[in-house]
Amino acid sequence: MALVVGFSKDDRDLKAAHPTTLVCKYLVGERDGKKILQLNTYGSTGREIPGKLSQTLQLDESAARQLFQVLQREFRF
């Protein structure tokens, strides 16, 4: 669980797509006068505690802008 401050491309190859699928929930809030986007994933049905909060990433405006640029470049949005 962390506040993402930047993105950089990894030079390694993607080996495979993960077999588990899930829905990522998001929250938007404000902290110290800055908007924060929080992405939450929860334990899949096969986990010991299904539905338990698993991973959280937070992005401020700068990181969200960087992610948007990655999505534009990689997916041609």
N, C-alpha and C positions, 0 to 999 in steps of 0.2 A: 504494500500500500504506500503510494508515494505521489508527490506532485511532480509531474513530468515537466521538465524545463527545456527540453529540446529533442529533436529527432536526428538520427544519422543513419545512413544506409549501411547495412551489414554486407560484407563482400561474400559471405558464404552462400551456398545454394540452399533453397528450401528442399528438404528431403521428402516430406509428405504433408498432406493436410491432416489435421487432427480428426479422429473418428467421432468424437463427441460433439454434439451440437447443443446450443443453448441460446437463450435470449439474454442480451445485455441490457440492463436497466440503467437509466441515467438520471441524474439530479443536477439542477443548476441552482447555485446559491452565490452568496457574496461573502467574502472574507477580507477584512482590512480594506474595504472599499473596492475590491477587485472581484469581477465575476469569475466563478470557478465552475467548470463542467466536471462532474464526477461520473465515471463509468463503473458499474458494479456487475460482477458475475457471481453466480450462485452455484452451489454443488449440484451436479447432474443427478439423475435418478439412480445411477450406479454408485454414488458416493456413500460413505458411511453415514453422513448426515445430509440427506438430500435437501436442497433449498437453503442450506447455510451459506452466508456470505463467504465468498471464496477469494476474490481478488477485487481491488479497488485502485483505479488510476484517476488522478485529478489533473486537469489541464487548465492553465490560466489562458488569457487571450493570446498571448504570444505563442504558446505551445499549440493551441487550437489552430491558429493561423498556419503554423508549420505543418501540422497534420493535414489541413485542408490542401496545402500546396503539394504534399506527397500524394494525396488522393487524386488531385487533378493530374499530376504527372503520370502516375502509375496506372490509373484507370481511365485516363483521358476524359475526365469530367469537364 
